[in-house]
């Protein structure tokens, strides 16, 4: 049987969490629907940013939660 690879971090829907993606520096709220968003903490081996869709922006969290604002250099 093939072994299932785990991602470096998995997002977990946790209603009432104290560390929602809304407060995380890696989260970007969708401008047309603020209840969903994107996570920009993922990086490729070359350093490029890849985004993950967040279906419930207010009740989702992960192990890479970092409170604060994203620096310009984090996006470059």
VENGI-V575011 format. One record per run of one state. SS is the DSSP state (hx for helix, st for strand, lp for the rest). FROM is the first residue (numbers start at 1). TO is the last residue. If there is no record, write none. Layout:
ss: {SS;SS}
from: {FROM;FROM}
to: {TO;TO}
This chain:
ss: {lp;st;lp;hx;st;lp;st;lp;st;lp;st;lp;st;lp;st;lp;hx;lp}
from: {1;12;14;21;24;25;27;30;37;44;49;55;60;62;67;68;72;76}
to: {11;13;20;23;24;26;29;36;43;48;54;59;61;66;67;71;75;76}
